[in-house]
Structure formats: structure tokens, C-alpha cells
């Protein structure tokens, strides 16, 4: 008897430590007995509901149907009961709870008793709500982020094509925002962004959709916008911004914007293509002196390029369906002893005739066509398969900016690594610096999620985007890969030596590993190692090969000279 009492005491102590509340619900008599600190949910001791009907009065009215359905399904199927809902507690405060339990059957075979636990999960639900918000909206302005705006544009284009109505998409860029940032600081620059977003809200129609698609850029979807109204809409935005300064912590600041416009037409079959056209027109507007708008116009050469693009997209789609997308592997070596640390996985397309097509011939088109997510998912699947089959191999894969904002890719990564920390520690995800700088906050969240799973994250093409101390701190990557344009001819190029010295100082300040890309000579390798670069990659150490180098090189070392892999 004492043993049973001790066991009950231990169970009671465990539940109290976890914060869970235990209930024993007599379904026949409709009487509930509670154990635990019920005052956290229901108020003073003794206020806890004594029956199922009384408990229903505490349940938030919108959540009652969900709880009833879950209970009914449990009673009917005998599956484990689990449901999350809100309880209205003291002073009207709502708490999310996780309700888990199981019914016991009476002599008549019907549920007679329900025993379960309530756990307060308010903080977790609030985090989930925040993450859901951040997945769809820009944190600074509250407008749609790039991915949600793209969805809105896809709907508008589909509607336009179905009902033969005209529409347009604007890419709006704040002129010289970087100058404001440098002169007054990021708080003032943020105030300019917020002020502009409010101006856009005031001068656009209720049916128009605004989103922030980058640090200094907004996108606008204008459905039902006839060709003749496009110029009027653009001028209205320009005038709204010109007419008065924006209020900032540094005082009123006059700003202007440039606009690139793209119409919905029969050739603009995807939202991404329309956005790219508007971005191209925005560049033309800035080159024309800023504070103006340019409408994208398709030339014969562009139409020919469009046909070529469609052909490449079709090739990639067929290759994805028939498993003709593969990896080529290039070694990344230790700068001191040339031993292979890991391999970068570079995509290759195998044509039906057996021809191997490098990524540069199809990847730029894929990024513009909207297929890049499928390609990045394929790359993830290929890498996880290799890591699972070869437990001593470490691999790096590249992903696009769109995938960094794609929660389904992260879910796939999470599923593939579930319970496999050994695989996670051998996977590096590479993102380009220029892509990361387009939306620092979004990229930082992505990096944090990947690192939480145990993977490494590398910032590729480091130096191409001139990352600041603040941005590098926000990204919190493990490694930076110095852009090859600063590495080629390093031994003789004084300017590159000075620039890389600066980049290394920046990386060292954050304790980051460094990789020099495009190392092509022994002299460059030697000088880079002396400067403090940790890893080297390039044709001097090995060309990308579709054969698995670790099968041919069991020692995984280049100590006897780079020719062994090259």
C-alpha cells in the first residue's frame, strides 16, 4: 500500500512540476474532479468548473465546436483525444490550453469516464501566430511580404486572363534610401519606409494590393487598370510622394520614388515574370534620372528570349519528372594541408541524349520562371539521400532567395532530419549575399531555423553585396564564401589583397569560417592561406564531377597534390 501511495505522490509531484492540470470527468454523473493549480486557468481555488456543462461556459465560444467535434470523434473511434482551445479565465483573460485524454468504457460499453490533462500553451500559440504573421506580412510596414504579394499578383493575372480585363504591376523604389541610412541612421530610414507605405495606402484604390518586396522597394498590384489609366496611376503616386516631406526622428525629409510598370498581357503568364519585367523597368527609371516612371515594353529580341526561356523551362520540367537532375561535386579543402573538408553540390541537367548541362545554362531561367522551388526541393532530396548513404561525407547545397522564404522547404528539411542530428551536422545550406541583403529580416529568420536543426549556413558570394557589420550580425551564419571576382589573380592583384583583408577582418570579428572561391593557381592558394583564409575551393583543387569523389578517394585528402582530384 505504501508503494502505491509513494507512486501517486511522485506522479502528483511530476504533474505539479510540469504545470499540467489533471481532470477526472465522470461522464454518467457529469462531475469533474481537478488536481493541480487550477487557479491559473479558472481563478480562485474552488472556482474550477465541477461539470462538463460548467466547463463549456469557460471555453471561448468560437472554439466550442472544435472541442465538441474532437470529443465526438474520440468517443466514436477510441483514438487518443487531443484538442487545443481557449479558456476564458479571471478578468476575461484568454488562455490557450492543450487538452489530452482518453475515455474509459463502462459496463454498457459506452464511455463512462474521461481522464486527461490540461496544459497552458498560450506562449507557444502566440509564437505560432507571430510566425504565421511574419510568413505573410512585412514586420516593419504591415503590408504583404514578397511571397504574399506574388500570390496576390498570381490571382490578379488569372482573373485578368479569365475575364479579359486589364491590369498592371508596379515596382516602386525609394530613391537614394541608402544615402539617408548612411546620413541619419537606420531608424530614420525605417521611418521613411513606413511613411512611404502610408502614402501609398492613401493614394491607391481599396482594390489595389501593396506589399514590401525588398529593403527599399514596394510592389503594387493594380487589378482592373486599363492601359489609359496606367500612366495616371503612376503619376498619382509620384506626386503623392513629391508634394510634402516625410516625418522622421531626424526631422522632415523630402524623398522621391521611381516606378517600373508592367502590364498583364498574354505573354506575362506568371507573376514572377511580371515582377521581373517591372523590376527591369524600374532600373530604366532610375537610369533615366529617378523620380519618374517607365513602362516595360517587349522588343523582338525579348520575345525571342521568351520563346527560348519556355524551351528551357520545359527541359527542366521533363528532367525533374524523369530524375535527370543530378549533382556535380566540387571539393572544398583545408587551406593548410589541402585535406577535403566537404563538397559543394552543383546542379546538372542530363539531356535525353546524355549531354550534361551546367547549372549556368538553365538556373537563371528557372529562377525567373517560378520553377526554382521545385529545383531546390530536388537538391534537398538528393543531398539528404547522399548523406544518408555515405555517413562520412559532408555536403553543401545552394538555394535561391525564393526558397529562403518558403516554409514548405523548411518543413521538408525538418522532416528529412527528424531524429538524424548526424545528418544535419554534415549539411551546409548556402545562400547568396545579394539575395540575403534583399530582405535581411526574412533571411535572418531562415538562417536561425536552419541552424536550429543542426545544419550549417554559409553566405555565398561574400563581398558582392558589401554586407555591413549590422547585417552580418543579424544573419548569424557559420561561414562566408569570398566571391571569386576578388580571388582570381589574388597573388598579383594589390586591390583584391586589400579588399580581402577587409573582408577577413569583418568575418574574423564575428568568428566566422572563410572559404575562398575560384582558386585557380598554387600561388593564389598559398597567399590566401597566409592571409588567414580557412578553406579553399576552385579548379586548382578539383573540377566539379558527377562521379562521387569520396568513393574514388577514401582518404579524402589532397595532401599529395591537387592533381589527384582535378
C-alpha positions as CSV (number, residue, x, y, z in Angstrom):
1,X,0.0,0.0,0.0
2,X,2.9,2.4,0.8
3,X,4.4,1.7,-2.6
4,X,1.2,2.7,-4.3
5,X,1.0,5.9,-2.2
6,X,4.6,6.8,-3.0
7,X,3.9,6.3,-6.7
8,X,0.9,8.6,-6.5
9,X,2.9,11.2,-4.7
10,X,5.6,11.0,-7.4
11,X,3.0,11.3,-10.2
12,X,1.4,14.3,-8.4
13,X,4.8,16.0,-8.0
14,X,5.6,15.4,-11.6
15,X,2.4,17.0,-12.8
16,X,2.8,20.0,-10.5
17,X,6.4,20.5,-11.8
18,X,5.1,20.3,-15.4
19,X,2.3,22.8,-14.7
20,X,-0.2,20.4,-16.1
21,X,-3.7,20.1,-14.6
22,X,-5.3,16.7,-14.3
23,X,-9.0,16.1,-14.5
24,X,-11.2,13.1,-13.9
25,X,-14.6,13.5,-15.6
26,X,-17.4,11.1,-14.6
27,X,-19.4,11.2,-17.8
28,X,-22.5,9.5,-16.4
29,X,-22.9,11.9,-13.4
30,X,-21.3,14.8,-15.3
31,X,-18.9,15.6,-12.4
32,X,-15.3,16.7,-12.8
33,X,-12.6,16.4,-10.2
34,X,-9.4,18.5,-10.7
35,X,-5.8,18.1,-9.5
36,X,-3.2,20.8,-9.9
37,X,-3.1,24.6,-9.8
38,X,-6.5,25.3,-11.4
39,X,-6.4,29.0,-10.3
40,X,-4.1,29.7,-13.2
41,X,-7.0,28.9,-15.5
42,X,-10.2,29.5,-13.6
43,X,-9.4,31.9,-10.9
44,X,-9.6,31.4,-7.1
45,X,-9.3,27.9,-5.7
46,X,-12.8,26.4,-5.8
47,X,-13.8,28.3,-8.9
48,X,-12.9,25.4,-11.2
49,X,-16.0,24.1,-13.1
50,X,-17.5,21.0,-11.4
51,X,-19.2,19.6,-14.5
52,X,-18.8,19.4,-18.3
53,X,-21.6,21.9,-18.8
54,X,-19.8,24.3,-16.4
55,X,-16.5,23.8,-18.3
56,X,-18.2,24.7,-21.6
57,X,-19.0,28.1,-20.2
58,X,-15.3,28.8,-19.8
59,X,-14.5,27.7,-23.3
60,X,-14.2,30.5,-25.8
61,X,-17.4,30.4,-27.9
62,X,-15.6,30.2,-31.2
63,X,-13.6,27.1,-30.0
64,X,-16.6,25.1,-28.7
65,X,-17.5,23.4,-32.0
66,X,-13.9,22.3,-32.4
67,X,-13.8,20.8,-28.9
68,X,-17.2,19.1,-29.4
69,X,-16.1,17.5,-32.7
70,X,-12.8,16.3,-31.1
71,X,-14.7,14.7,-28.2
72,X,-17.3,13.1,-30.5
73,X,-14.6,11.6,-32.7
74,X,-12.8,10.3,-29.7
75,X,-15.9,8.7,-28.2
76,X,-16.7,7.1,-31.6
77,X,-13.3,5.9,-32.7
78,X,-11.4,5.4,-29.4
79,X,-8.4,7.2,-30.9
80,X,-6.4,9.3,-28.4
81,X,-8.1,12.6,-27.6
82,X,-6.2,15.8,-28.2
83,X,-7.6,19.3,-28.8
84,X,-6.4,22.9,-28.4
85,X,-8.8,25.6,-27.5
86,X,-9.1,28.8,-25.4
87,X,-10.4,29.2,-21.9
88,X,-11.7,32.5,-20.6
89,X,-10.1,32.9,-17.2
90,X,-10.0,35.6,-14.5
91,X,-10.7,39.2,-15.7
92,X,-11.7,37.9,-19.1
93,X,-8.1,36.8,-20.0
94,X,-7.9,34.1,-22.7
95,X,-5.5,31.2,-22.2
96,X,-4.8,28.5,-24.9
97,X,-4.8,25.0,-23.5
98,X,-3.8,21.6,-24.9
99,X,-6.4,19.1,-23.7
100,X,-5.2,15.4,-23.9
101,X,-7.0,12.5,-22.5
102,X,-8.7,9.1,-23.0
103,X,-12.2,7.8,-22.2
104,X,-12.8,4.6,-20.3
105,X,-15.8,2.4,-21.1
106,X,-18.5,1.4,-18.6
107,X,-20.2,-2.0,-18.3
108,X,-22.6,-1.0,-21.1
109,X,-19.7,-0.4,-23.5
110,X,-20.2,3.3,-23.6
111,X,-17.7,6.0,-22.4
112,X,-18.2,6.4,-18.7
113,X,-15.1,8.3,-17.5
114,X,-12.7,10.7,-19.1
115,X,-9.2,11.2,-17.6
116,X,-6.9,13.8,-19.1
117,X,-4.7,16.8,-18.6
118,X,-4.8,20.5,-19.5
119,X,-1.6,22.2,-20.3
120,X,-1.4,26.0,-20.8
121,X,0.2,26.7,-24.2
122,X,-0.6,30.4,-24.6
123,X,3.0,31.4,-25.2
124,X,3.5,28.8,-27.9
125,X,0.3,29.8,-29.7
126,X,1.4,33.4,-29.6
127,X,4.7,32.5,-31.1
128,X,2.9,30.5,-33.8
129,X,0.6,33.4,-34.5
130,X,3.6,35.7,-34.8
131,X,5.5,33.3,-37.1
132,X,2.3,33.0,-39.2
133,X,2.1,36.7,-39.4
134,X,5.8,37.1,-40.4
135,X,5.4,34.4,-43.0
136,X,2.8,36.7,-44.8
137,X,3.4,40.2,-43.8
138,X,6.3,42.7,-43.6
139,X,7.1,43.3,-40.0
140,X,8.0,47.0,-40.5
141,X,5.1,48.2,-42.6
142,X,2.4,45.6,-42.0
143,X,1.9,45.2,-45.8
144,X,2.2,41.9,-47.6
145,X,5.7,40.5,-47.9
146,X,7.1,39.4,-51.3
147,X,5.6,35.9,-51.2
148,X,2.1,37.0,-50.3
149,X,2.3,39.8,-52.9
150,X,3.3,37.3,-55.5
151,X,0.2,35.2,-54.6
152,X,-2.0,38.3,-55.0
153,X,-0.4,39.0,-58.4
154,X,-1.0,35.4,-59.5
155,X,-4.7,35.7,-58.6
156,X,-4.9,39.1,-60.4
157,X,-3.3,37.7,-63.6
158,X,-5.6,34.6,-63.5
159,X,-8.6,36.9,-63.1
160,X,-7.4,39.2,-65.9
161,X,-6.9,36.3,-68.3
162,X,-10.2,34.7,-67.5
163,X,-12.3,37.8,-67.8
164,X,-10.2,39.6,-70.3
165,X,-9.7,42.6,-68.0
166,X,-6.6,44.7,-68.0
167,X,-4.2,45.1,-65.0
168,X,-0.7,46.2,-64.1
169,X,2.0,45.7,-61.6
170,X,4.3,48.5,-60.2
171,X,7.7,48.1,-58.7
172,X,8.3,51.2,-56.6
173,X,11.8,52.0,-55.4
174,X,12.7,54.7,-52.9
175,X,15.4,56.9,-54.5
176,X,18.7,57.0,-52.6
177,X,17.5,55.4,-49.4
178,X,21.0,54.1,-48.7
179,X,22.2,57.7,-48.6
180,X,19.5,58.5,-46.0
181,X,20.6,55.4,-44.0
182,X,24.2,56.5,-44.0
183,X,23.5,60.1,-43.2
184,X,20.8,59.7,-40.4
185,X,20.8,56.0,-39.4
186,X,18.5,53.1,-39.9
187,X,15.8,54.4,-37.6
188,X,15.3,57.4,-39.9
189,X,15.5,55.1,-43.0
190,X,12.8,52.9,-41.4
191,X,10.6,55.9,-40.8
192,X,10.9,56.9,-44.4
193,X,9.8,53.3,-45.4
194,X,6.9,53.4,-43.1
195,X,5.9,57.0,-44.2
196,X,6.0,55.9,-47.9
197,X,3.9,52.9,-47.2
198,X,1.2,55.1,-45.6
199,X,1.3,57.5,-48.6
200,X,0.8,54.5,-50.9
201,X,-2.2,53.4,-48.9
202,X,-3.8,56.9,-49.2
203,X,-3.3,57.4,-52.9
204,X,-4.3,53.9,-54.1
205,X,-7.7,52.3,-54.6
206,X,-9.1,49.9,-52.0
207,X,-8.9,47.1,-54.5
208,X,-5.1,47.7,-55.1
209,X,-2.7,45.5,-53.2
210,X,0.6,46.8,-51.7
211,X,3.5,44.7,-50.5
212,X,7.1,45.4,-49.5
213,X,9.3,43.2,-51.7
214,X,12.8,44.4,-50.5
215,X,14.7,46.9,-48.4
216,X,13.8,49.9,-50.5
217,X,11.1,48.5,-52.8
218,X,7.4,48.1,-52.8
219,X,5.2,46.2,-55.2
220,X,1.7,47.2,-56.2
221,X,-0.9,45.0,-57.9
222,X,-3.5,47.1,-59.8
223,X,-6.3,45.0,-61.0
224,X,-8.9,46.5,-63.4
225,X,-6.4,49.1,-64.6
226,X,-7.0,49.9,-68.3
227,X,-4.0,50.9,-70.4
228,X,-5.0,54.5,-70.4
229,X,-5.1,54.6,-66.6
230,X,-1.7,53.2,-66.0
231,X,0.2,56.5,-66.5
232,X,-2.4,58.3,-64.4
233,X,-1.9,55.9,-61.5
234,X,1.9,56.2,-61.7
235,X,1.8,60.0,-61.8
236,X,-0.5,60.0,-58.8
237,X,2.0,58.0,-56.8
238,X,4.9,60.2,-57.8
239,X,3.0,63.4,-57.0
240,X,1.8,62.0,-53.6
241,X,5.4,61.4,-52.6
242,X,6.8,64.7,-54.0
243,X,4.2,67.0,-52.5
244,X,5.4,67.0,-48.9
245,X,8.3,65.7,-46.8
246,X,8.0,62.6,-44.6
247,X,8.2,62.9,-40.8
248,X,11.2,61.1,-39.3
249,X,13.1,61.1,-36.0
250,X,15.7,63.3,-37.8
251,X,13.0,65.8,-38.9
252,X,11.1,66.2,-42.2
253,X,12.8,64.6,-45.1
254,X,11.9,65.0,-48.8
255,X,12.1,61.8,-50.8
256,X,11.2,60.7,-54.3
257,X,10.4,57.3,-55.8
258,X,11.0,55.7,-59.2
259,X,8.4,53.3,-60.7
260,X,8.7,50.4,-63.1
261,X,5.4,49.2,-64.6
262,X,4.4,46.0,-66.3
263,X,1.0,45.3,-67.8
264,X,-0.8,42.0,-67.6
265,X,-0.8,40.5,-71.1
266,X,-0.9,37.2,-72.9
267,X,2.9,36.8,-72.6
268,X,3.1,37.5,-68.9
269,X,1.9,34.1,-67.9
270,X,3.4,34.1,-64.4
271,X,3.6,36.5,-61.6
272,X,7.3,36.1,-61.3
273,X,7.8,37.1,-65.0
274,X,5.6,40.2,-64.5
275,X,7.6,41.2,-61.4
276,X,10.8,40.8,-63.3
277,X,9.6,43.0,-66.1
278,X,8.5,45.7,-63.6
279,X,11.9,45.4,-61.9
280,X,13.6,45.8,-65.3
281,X,11.5,48.9,-66.0
282,X,12.4,50.3,-62.5
283,X,16.1,50.0,-63.3
284,X,15.4,52.0,-66.5
285,X,13.6,54.7,-64.5
286,X,16.5,55.1,-62.1
287,X,18.9,55.3,-65.0
288,X,16.6,58.0,-66.6
289,X,17.3,60.2,-63.6
290,X,14.9,58.8,-60.9
291,X,11.6,60.5,-59.8
292,X,9.8,59.1,-62.9
293,X,8.1,56.0,-64.2
294,X,8.9,53.7,-67.1
295,X,6.6,51.1,-68.6
296,X,8.1,47.8,-69.7
297,X,7.8,47.2,-73.5
298,X,8.7,43.9,-75.1
299,X,11.0,44.0,-78.1
300,X,11.5,41.4,-80.8
301,X,14.7,40.3,-79.1
302,X,12.9,40.0,-75.8
303,X,10.1,37.9,-77.4
304,X,12.7,35.6,-78.9
305,X,14.3,35.3,-75.5
306,X,10.9,34.5,-74.1
307,X,10.5,31.6,-76.5
308,X,14.0,30.3,-75.6
309,X,13.0,30.6,-71.9
310,X,9.9,28.5,-72.4
311,X,12.0,25.8,-74.1
312,X,14.5,25.7,-71.2
313,X,11.7,25.6,-68.7
314,X,10.2,22.6,-70.5
315,X,13.5,20.8,-70.5
316,X,13.9,21.3,-66.7
317,X,10.3,20.1,-66.1
318,X,10.9,17.0,-68.0
319,X,14.3,16.4,-66.3
320,X,12.6,16.8,-62.9
321,X,10.0,14.2,-63.8
322,X,12.5,11.7,-65.1
323,X,15.2,12.1,-62.4
324,X,17.7,13.7,-64.8
325,X,18.6,16.4,-62.3
326,X,21.8,15.4,-60.6
327,X,24.8,16.8,-58.6
328,X,28.3,17.5,-59.7
329,X,30.6,17.7,-56.7
330,X,33.5,20.1,-56.1
331,X,35.9,19.7,-53.1
332,X,36.4,22.5,-50.5
333,X,39.7,21.9,-48.8
334,X,41.6,23.0,-45.7
335,X,43.9,25.9,-46.6
336,X,46.8,24.4,-44.7
337,X,47.0,20.7,-45.6
338,X,44.6,20.6,-48.6
339,X,42.5,17.8,-46.9
340,X,38.9,17.8,-48.2
341,X,36.5,19.2,-45.6
342,X,33.4,18.9,-47.7
343,X,31.9,19.1,-51.2
344,X,29.7,21.7,-52.8
345,X,26.8,20.1,-54.7
346,X,26.3,21.9,-58.1
347,X,23.2,21.1,-60.1
348,X,23.5,19.5,-63.5
349,X,20.8,18.6,-66.1
350,X,21.2,15.4,-68.1
351,X,19.5,15.8,-71.5
352,X,17.7,12.8,-73.1
353,X,20.8,12.4,-75.4
354,X,23.1,12.1,-72.4
355,X,24.5,15.6,-72.6
356,X,25.4,17.1,-69.3
357,X,24.2,20.7,-69.0
358,X,25.8,23.0,-66.3
359,X,23.6,25.0,-63.9
360,X,24.6,28.3,-65.5
361,X,22.7,27.3,-68.7
362,X,19.3,26.8,-67.1
363,X,19.4,28.1,-63.5
364,X,18.9,31.9,-64.3
365,X,15.8,31.0,-66.4
366,X,14.5,28.7,-63.7
367,X,14.8,31.5,-61.1
368,X,12.6,33.7,-63.3
369,X,10.1,31.1,-64.2
370,X,9.0,30.1,-60.8
371,X,10.4,26.6,-61.0
372,X,13.3,27.3,-58.6
373,X,11.4,26.0,-55.6
374,X,10.9,22.6,-57.2
375,X,14.6,22.6,-58.2
376,X,15.7,23.5,-54.6
377,X,13.4,20.8,-53.2
378,X,15.0,18.3,-55.6
379,X,18.5,19.4,-54.5
380,X,17.5,18.9,-50.8
381,X,16.2,15.4,-51.5
382,X,19.4,14.5,-53.4
383,X,21.6,15.8,-50.7
384,X,19.8,14.0,-47.9
385,X,19.9,10.8,-49.8
386,X,23.7,11.1,-50.3
387,X,24.3,11.9,-46.7
388,X,22.2,9.0,-45.5
389,X,24.0,6.6,-47.8
390,X,27.5,7.9,-47.1
391,X,27.9,8.7,-43.3
392,X,31.4,10.2,-43.6
393,X,30.5,12.8,-46.3
394,X,29.8,16.4,-45.7
395,X,27.9,18.4,-48.4
396,X,26.8,22.0,-49.2
397,X,23.8,22.9,-51.3
398,X,22.7,26.2,-52.7
399,X,19.2,27.6,-52.5
400,X,17.5,30.6,-54.0
401,X,16.1,33.7,-52.3
402,X,12.5,32.5,-53.0
403,X,13.2,29.2,-51.2
404,X,14.6,31.1,-48.2
405,X,11.1,32.4,-47.7
406,X,9.4,29.1,-48.5
407,X,8.1,27.4,-45.3
408,X,7.4,24.2,-47.2
409,X,11.1,23.8,-47.9
410,X,11.9,24.2,-44.3
411,X,9.2,21.7,-43.4
412,X,10.8,19.2,-45.8
413,X,14.2,19.8,-44.3
414,X,12.8,19.3,-40.8
415,X,11.1,16.1,-41.9
416,X,14.3,14.8,-43.6
417,X,16.4,15.5,-40.5
418,X,13.9,14.3,-37.9
419,X,15.9,12.3,-35.3
420,X,19.0,12.5,-37.5
421,X,21.4,15.0,-35.9
422,X,24.3,13.1,-37.5
423,X,23.0,14.1,-41.0
424,X,22.2,17.7,-40.0
425,X,25.7,18.2,-38.8
426,X,27.0,17.2,-42.3
427,X,24.7,19.5,-44.3
428,X,25.6,23.1,-45.2
429,X,23.0,25.4,-46.8
430,X,24.4,28.2,-48.9
431,X,22.6,31.5,-49.6
432,X,24.0,34.3,-51.7
433,X,24.9,37.6,-50.1
434,X,23.0,39.7,-52.7
435,X,19.8,37.6,-52.0
436,X,20.3,37.9,-48.3
437,X,20.5,41.7,-48.4
438,X,17.2,42.0,-50.3
439,X,15.3,41.1,-47.1
440,X,17.6,40.8,-44.1
441,X,14.8,40.1,-41.6
442,X,13.3,37.2,-43.7
443,X,16.8,35.7,-44.4
444,X,17.8,36.0,-40.7
445,X,14.7,34.0,-39.7
446,X,15.5,31.4,-42.3
447,X,19.1,31.1,-41.1
448,X,18.0,30.7,-37.5
449,X,15.5,28.0,-38.4
450,X,18.2,26.0,-40.4
451,X,20.8,26.4,-37.7
452,X,18.3,25.3,-35.0
453,X,18.0,22.0,-36.9
454,X,21.8,21.5,-36.6
455,X,22.8,22.4,-40.1
456,X,25.5,24.9,-41.0
457,X,24.7,28.1,-43.1
458,X,27.2,29.7,-45.5
459,X,26.9,33.2,-47.0
460,X,28.0,32.8,-50.7
461,X,29.5,35.4,-52.9
462,X,30.6,37.4,-49.8
463,X,31.8,40.8,-50.9
464,X,29.5,41.2,-53.8
465,X,26.8,42.9,-51.7
466,X,29.0,44.8,-49.3
467,X,27.5,43.4,-46.1
468,X,27.6,45.7,-43.1
469,X,28.6,44.8,-39.6
470,X,24.9,45.1,-38.6
471,X,23.6,42.9,-41.4
472,X,26.3,40.2,-40.8
473,X,25.4,40.1,-37.1
474,X,21.7,39.8,-37.9
475,X,22.3,36.9,-40.3
476,X,24.3,34.8,-37.8
477,X,25.7,32.4,-40.4
478,X,28.6,30.0,-39.7
479,X,30.7,30.7,-42.7
480,X,31.3,33.2,-45.5
481,X,32.5,32.4,-49.0
482,X,34.6,35.1,-50.6
483,X,33.3,36.0,-54.1
484,X,35.5,34.6,-56.8
485,X,35.9,38.0,-58.5
486,X,38.2,39.0,-55.6
487,X,40.1,35.7,-55.6
488,X,41.2,35.3,-59.2
489,X,44.8,36.5,-59.6
490,X,44.9,37.3,-55.9
491,X,48.7,36.8,-55.7
492,X,49.3,39.7,-58.1
493,X,46.3,42.0,-57.6
494,X,47.0,44.5,-54.8
495,X,43.5,45.9,-54.8
496,X,42.0,42.4,-54.3
497,X,44.5,41.8,-51.5
498,X,43.4,44.9,-49.7
499,X,39.7,44.2,-50.2
500,X,40.0,40.6,-49.0
501,X,42.0,41.7,-45.9
502,X,39.0,43.9,-45.1
503,X,36.5,41.1,-45.6
504,X,38.6,38.7,-43.5
505,X,38.6,41.3,-40.7
506,X,34.9,41.6,-40.9
507,X,34.5,37.8,-40.8
508,X,37.0,37.3,-38.0
509,X,35.2,39.9,-35.9
510,X,32.2,37.5,-35.8
511,X,34.2,34.3,-35.6
512,X,33.2,33.1,-39.0
513,X,35.0,30.5,-41.1
514,X,36.0,31.7,-44.5
515,X,36.1,30.0,-47.9
516,X,37.9,31.5,-51.0
517,X,36.1,30.5,-54.2
518,X,37.7,30.2,-57.7
519,X,41.2,29.4,-56.6
520,X,43.0,28.5,-59.8
521,X,46.7,28.7,-59.1
522,X,49.1,27.4,-56.4
523,X,50.3,30.9,-55.9
524,X,46.8,32.2,-55.1
525,X,46.2,29.2,-52.7
526,X,49.4,29.9,-50.8
527,X,48.8,33.7,-50.4
528,X,45.2,33.2,-49.4
529,X,46.3,30.7,-46.7
530,X,48.9,33.1,-45.4
531,X,46.2,35.9,-45.2
532,X,44.1,33.6,-42.9
533,X,41.5,32.1,-45.3
534,X,40.5,28.8,-43.7
535,X,39.2,26.9,-46.7
536,X,39.9,26.9,-50.5
537,X,37.7,26.0,-53.5
538,X,38.5,26.1,-57.2
539,X,39.8,24.3,-60.2
540,X,43.2,24.1,-58.7
541,X,41.8,21.6,-56.3
542,X,39.2,19.9,-58.4
543,X,36.7,20.5,-61.2
544,X,33.0,19.6,-60.4
545,X,32.5,16.0,-61.3
546,X,29.3,13.9,-61.4
547,X,31.2,10.9,-60.0
548,X,31.3,10.7,-56.3
549,X,34.9,11.7,-55.3
550,X,34.7,10.1,-51.9
551,X,34.3,6.7,-53.5
552,X,37.5,7.1,-55.5
553,X,39.3,9.0,-52.7
554,X,38.7,7.0,-49.5
555,X,41.3,9.1,-47.7
556,X,39.5,12.3,-48.6
557,X,42.8,14.2,-48.8
558,X,44.7,16.3,-51.3
559,X,48.0,16.3,-49.3
560,X,49.8,14.7,-52.2
561,X,48.8,17.5,-54.6
562,X,45.6,18.8,-56.1
563,X,46.1,16.8,-59.3
564,X,44.6,13.8,-57.5
565,X,41.1,15.1,-57.9
566,X,41.5,17.7,-60.6
